[in-house]
Amino acid sequence: MIKTSALLILIALRLMYQPSAAQQDIPAFSGQQEAIAAAKHSPVTLISVSGFSKNNKTVLEWVVGDNQTADLFEVEKSDDGKEFKLAAIVFGSDTPEKASYSFFEPAGKQKQLYRVKLVSKNKKAVYSPVVEITPGV
């Protein structure tokens, strides 16, 4: 009799505490939500950056992936490659995935070094490689 009662209690407990199919889906859904949230806060990725001088204009162009995570881009410029100063701010678009951006200004008389600071919506930042642009080249 005790064995039967104990067995019935174990079966009842197992039925009460066994997760249903809906409850089993919750962790997977939660994981998907975390993945989506992580994607929104991942840093924007630089695909390419290049520059040139033409018709008395200096042009800097860059392409990014994960564009939806981009907040803004700070274009910085330097004469010596050591001290960079802010030249412009370019705001990110809401275009998903890959996007292209550009910056231009009147060309100077000497070579200039440029880099782009890519700032994500979560305020994490990364720098592009430095691009050297010589007027008339």
C-alpha positions in Angstrom: 0.0 0.0 0.0 2.8 2.4 0.8 4.6 1.6 -2.4 1.4 2.3 -4.4 0.8 5.6 -2.6 4.4 6.7 -3.1 4.2 5.7 -6.8 1.0 7.7 -7.3 2.6 10.7 -5.6 5.6 10.5 -7.8 3.5 10.3 -11.0 1.3 13.2 -9.8 4.4 15.3 -9.1 6.0 14.4 -12.4 2.8 15.5 -14.2 2.5 18.7 -12.3 6.2 19.8 -12.8 6.8 18.5 -16.3 7.0 21.5 -18.6 4.4 21.6 -21.4 5.3 22.1 -25.0 4.5 25.8 -24.7 6.8 26.1 -21.6 9.6 24.3 -23.4 9.4 27.0 -26.2 10.0 29.9 -23.8 13.8 29.4 -23.5 14.2 29.2 -27.3 12.1 32.4 -27.8 14.0 34.1 -25.0 17.2 33.2 -26.8 15.9 34.6 -30.0 15.0 37.8 -28.3 18.5 38.0 -26.8 20.0 37.4 -30.3 17.9 40.2 -31.8 18.8 42.6 -29.0 22.5 41.7 -29.4 22.3 42.4 -33.1 20.9 45.8 -32.4 23.7 46.6 -30.1 26.6 45.1 -32.0 29.1 47.5 -33.4 28.8 48.7 -36.9 31.4 46.9 -39.2 33.6 48.7 -41.7 33.7 47.0 -45.1 35.9 49.6 -46.9 37.2 53.1 -46.8 38.9 55.1 -49.5 39.6 58.6 -50.6 40.7 60.7 -53.5 41.2 64.3 -54.7 39.5 65.6 -57.9 38.5 69.0 -59.2 39.8 70.7 -56.1 37.7 68.4 -53.9 38.8 65.9 -51.3 36.4 63.0 -51.2 36.3 60.2 -48.5 34.0 57.3 -49.0 33.2 54.3 -46.8 30.9 51.3 -46.8 29.6 49.6 -43.6 27.9 46.4 -42.7 25.3 46.1 -39.9 24.3 49.7 -40.8 21.2 49.5 -38.7 23.4 49.6 -35.6 25.2 52.8 -36.7 24.5 56.0 -34.9 26.9 58.4 -36.5 30.4 58.7 -38.1 33.0 61.2 -37.1 35.3 62.1 -39.9 38.7 63.2 -38.5 41.6 64.8 -40.3 45.3 65.3 -39.6 48.4 66.9 -41.2 50.8 64.7 -39.4 49.0 61.4 -38.6 49.4 62.0 -34.9 46.9 64.6 -34.0 43.4 64.2 -35.6 40.7 66.9 -35.4 37.0 66.5 -36.1 36.2 67.6 -39.7 32.6 66.5 -39.9 29.8 64.4 -38.4 27.8 62.1 -40.7 24.6 60.6 -39.3 23.8 57.0 -39.9 20.7 56.0 -41.8 18.2 53.3 -40.8 19.0 51.3 -43.9 19.5 47.7 -42.8 22.7 45.8 -43.4 25.1 47.4 -45.9 25.3 51.2 -46.6 27.6 53.7 -48.3 28.6 57.1 -47.0 30.8 59.9 -48.2 32.3 63.2 -47.1 33.8 65.9 -49.2 35.5 69.3 -48.7 37.7 71.7 -50.7 41.1 70.2 -51.3 44.0 71.7 -49.4 47.4 72.3 -50.8 49.2 69.5 -49.0 48.4 65.9 -48.2 45.8 65.2 -45.6 45.2 62.1 -43.5 41.7 61.0 -42.7 40.0 58.4 -40.6 36.4 57.6 -39.7 35.2 56.9 -36.2 32.3 54.6 -36.4 29.9 55.0 -33.5 27.2 52.4 -32.8 23.8 53.1 -31.2 25.2 51.6 -28.0 28.0 54.2 -28.1 30.8 51.7 -28.8 33.3 53.1 -31.3 35.9 51.8 -33.7 38.2 53.6 -36.1 38.8 53.0 -39.7 42.3 52.7 -41.1 43.9 56.1 -42.0 43.5 57.2 -45.6 46.1 59.5 -47.2 44.8 62.0 -49.8 47.2 64.1 -51.8 45.7 67.0 -53.8 45.7 66.6 -57.5 46.3 62.8 -57.3 
